Structures are given as C-alpha cells and as structure tokens.
C-alpha cells in the first residue's frame, strides 16, 4: 500500500540516497517499508527503488559479485590480485583442513555469501583453530553451507567506493579496539565507548556502531593472553578482533585525498570486471594505500554490488563524502 514518505522508517543507507533524489526534485513514495520498496517519479518517468537498487542495476553481475568465490575467480581472470583460497561445503571439512595445511597459516574462514563480516574468522594460526572456525560457521549457517578457506593477508583494510563515472571515496577501516585509561578493564572500556557512540548518533548522526563483545573477541584476546577483565595501561590500544567491519565496532577514517593513483586504477579495473554495475564497494587490503601498489602489497578481498553509504557520509575521522550523490548520478542519470 502506497504511503507518504517517512524518512525515519528508512534504514540509513537507503535514506541517504532517497534524500539525494528528493533534493534533485524526484517524488519518492513508499510502497512497502519492510521490503524497502520505493516509487521514484521524476520528469514524467516512474521507476522503482529496492533498497538502493534501481532498474539500471543488472541481476547477473550483482549475483556474481555477491558470490565471493565467483567474484574472486572473475577478479583473477581480469589480472587482479586476490588471496589464494578454495571453496568447500560441510561435507568437505577434512579436505578443507588438508588444504589449510597445504597453503599454510595464518588463514581466514568465511561464508561464501553474506555481509557485515558475519561468521568470518581470520588470523587462524593452526589446524585446530581452523577446524573450530569451520564448525562454528557451519553451526550457525547450516551444516551443508558453502564456505571459503583462504590465505590471511596482512595489511590495513580499506573500502573503496567507485562509480562508472569515475567518482570515488576511500576509507580506512580500523578494527574495533579500546584505548586504556589505566583504571577500567576491556569490557568496561568497550561498553563506555559503545554508550558514547550511541549518544553521538542521537545528537548528530554517526556511522559508528556499538562494539560487539562476542566469542570471536574473547578468542582473539585469549590468543594474546588477555581477557575481558584485563586493565590496559593508560593510552594503550587493544584490538578486539582482526575483522574491521564497522557494524561490529570498527572505526572509519576518510583517505580519499591521499590514495596513490595505482589504487584508483585497480579499483576501476575491478568495477569493469563486473560490467553493468553502476558502482561497487571494494574491500582492499594493503599496508599503505598512499604508495604504488604491486601484486605483493595488496589484495582485493570482496566486491559489494550494493555498497554502504553512511560510512562515507559520516566517517569517524576526516571529511564526509557525498557518495549518495555519486550513486544518484549513475543510477538515475536523468535526474
């Protein structure tokens, strides 16, 4: 049932795009908030917006990008560097363990589909940790789910948003961490930081999410000889996980103005690999994004056909980037 648009009912990423469309003169109404289905009317034209996807977003390349194993194959076919890895199912656990031994540790285990870093375990140092990670993933995702075992690549994680027009924005995504005050333990510091973030979000808006304290964090701390009760020294930075996903408490810093031109060239080639997509978000690993990239200094981890916008609009550190405008330019070019 069509209803008057209520922006508060939209999730943040869709809201940012809808606000940009309205600012450009489009009339946007909701057909179903739960389905995230909008009607967009402008200049005598009417089309639909599903989440952030319009009619210009083709099904096939979107599906290829969403399948992480397939995406890696296509990126390799294009001459781009991705971590060495293979796909397995719940019936292939022994083969996956043997493969891990073969390519060497540390390793990453992740589901073949999904987002927000869910069920991803990284920095696995031995066969036992690999086995535990596989069983944990299958327990939550289903016994016959597809999963990937791949080499863990050391480096900082960046998100590159890029469109077919060449507009782009880049973020450094730092994994969730706490800074010691010499008094409070890790759990208390994380809880205090989560409350601070909630307050900032209510007052002025923010892409910062609460810091998730889960078994992955506990296991990561234990590997370092720590636990939630450890009291860090004043000013000491304690990482809580290797995965830098913002939904789990990571911190974003805008890096758009300082990336090396080689990074932009790689990003353009990655977008062209999924011909037809108007824009993508690229998860990119490198020790230093400001220097010339070679095959031994970087890797593309994943391709996101429906990239997040809020992290660029509201970075924790640095200049906001209006990537909703970049997306509108390529998805609604007549507006």
Secondary structure as GFF3:
##gff-version 3
##sequence-region A 1 335
A	DSSP	three_ten_helix	7	9	.	.	.	ID=ss1
A	DSSP	alpha_helix	12	23	.	.	.	ID=ss2
A	DSSP	beta_strand	27	32	.	.	.	ID=ss3
A	DSSP	beta_strand	37	42	.	.	.	ID=ss4
A	DSSP	beta_strand	45	50	.	.	.	ID=ss5
A	DSSP	alpha_helix	59	66	.	.	.	ID=ss6
A	DSSP	alpha_helix	68	77	.	.	.	ID=ss7
A	DSSP	beta_strand	85	88	.	.	.	ID=ss8
A	DSSP	three_ten_helix	90	92	.	.	.	ID=ss9
A	DSSP	alpha_helix	93	103	.	.	.	ID=ss10
A	DSSP	beta_strand	107	111	.	.	.	ID=ss11
A	DSSP	beta_strand	121	124	.	.	.	ID=ss12
A	DSSP	alpha_helix	127	141	.	.	.	ID=ss13
A	DSSP	beta_strand	147	151	.	.	.	ID=ss14
A	DSSP	beta_strand	156	163	.	.	.	ID=ss15
A	DSSP	beta_strand	168	174	.	.	.	ID=ss16
A	DSSP	beta_strand	177	179	.	.	.	ID=ss17
A	DSSP	alpha_helix	186	204	.	.	.	ID=ss18
A	DSSP	alpha_helix	215	223	.	.	.	ID=ss19
A	DSSP	beta_strand	237	239	.	.	.	ID=ss20
A	DSSP	three_ten_helix	246	248	.	.	.	ID=ss21
A	DSSP	beta_strand	251	254	.	.	.	ID=ss22
A	DSSP	three_ten_helix	256	258	.	.	.	ID=ss23
A	DSSP	alpha_helix	261	273	.	.	.	ID=ss24
A	DSSP	beta_strand	279	286	.	.	.	ID=ss25
A	DSSP	beta_strand	298	304	.	.	.	ID=ss26
A	DSSP	alpha_helix	310	313	.	.	.	ID=ss27
A	DSSP	alpha_helix	323	331	.	.	.	ID=ss28
###
